[in-house]
Amino acid sequence: MLKFTEDHEWLSTEDGITTVGITAHATEQLGDLVFVELPETGAKFSKGDAAAVVESVKAASDVYAPLDGEIVEVNDAITADPSIVNSDPRGAGWFFKMKLNNPDDLTELLDEAAYTASLD
């Protein structure tokens, strides 16, 4: 099940590892991405910490850690080709994978219907 933050990030959890990316809405607002900076594997973040940076033709933005946890994998493909995020934000355009300190915190995030409603 996908979860969402008000900061336009999506999360998908499988086997205790949460994959994080930015939503299609965020990519539409940013425009064509030209640069992505990802965190180091092993870095620990608290909810709301800036974990990654995206730059587009329009602006630069932080991507925040959606919850407390440790980075266990990053998607190097999007640093080599940031356009992957624009073309497949919920698939190949993921940013990083985290091991959450408390997986129960996922219940605090928005489901897809609530996220979609928040865009109106």
ChimeraX attribute file (.defattr): number of C-alpha atoms within 10 A of each C-alpha:
attribute: neighborCount
match mode: 1-to-1
recipient: residues
	/A:1	8
	/A:2	15
	/A:3	20
	/A:4	25
	/A:5	22
	/A:6	13
	/A:7	15
	/A:8	18
	/A:9	24
	/A:10	26
	/A:11	24
	/A:12	17
	/A:13	18
	/A:14	8
	/A:15	6
	/A:16	11
	/A:17	18
	/A:18	21
	/A:19	22
	/A:20	26
	/A:21	25
	/A:22	23
	/A:23	23
	/A:24	18
	/A:25	13
	/A:26	15
	/A:27	20
	/A:28	11
	/A:29	12
	/A:30	18
	/A:31	15
	/A:32	19
	/A:33	22
	/A:34	17
	/A:35	17
	/A:36	23
	/A:37	17
	/A:38	18
	/A:39	19
	/A:40	15
	/A:41	14
	/A:42	13
	/A:43	12
	/A:44	19
	/A:45	21
	/A:46	16
	/A:47	12
	/A:48	13
	/A:49	15
	/A:50	15
	/A:51	22
	/A:52	17
	/A:53	15
	/A:54	20
	/A:55	18
	/A:56	18
	/A:57	11
	/A:58	12
	/A:59	12
	/A:60	15
	/A:61	14
	/A:62	15
	/A:63	23
	/A:64	22
	/A:65	24
	/A:66	27
	/A:67	23
	/A:68	19
	/A:69	21
	/A:70	20
	/A:71	23
	/A:72	19
	/A:73	18
	/A:74	19
	/A:75	16
	/A:76	15
	/A:77	15
	/A:78	22
	/A:79	18
	/A:80	12
	/A:81	14
	/A:82	21
	/A:83	21
	/A:84	18
	/A:85	26
	/A:86	21
	/A:87	14
	/A:88	14
	/A:89	21
	/A:90	21
	/A:91	11
	/A:92	15
	/A:93	22
	/A:94	24
	/A:95	28
	/A:96	23
	/A:97	22
	/A:98	27
	/A:99	21
	/A:100	23
	/A:101	14
	/A:102	10
	/A:103	15
	/A:104	8
	/A:105	12
	/A:106	20
	/A:107	9
	/A:108	11
	/A:109	18
	/A:110	17
	/A:111	16
	/A:112	15
	/A:113	10
	/A:114	14
	/A:115	18
	/A:116	12
	/A:117	8
	/A:118	10
	/A:119	9
	/A:120	5
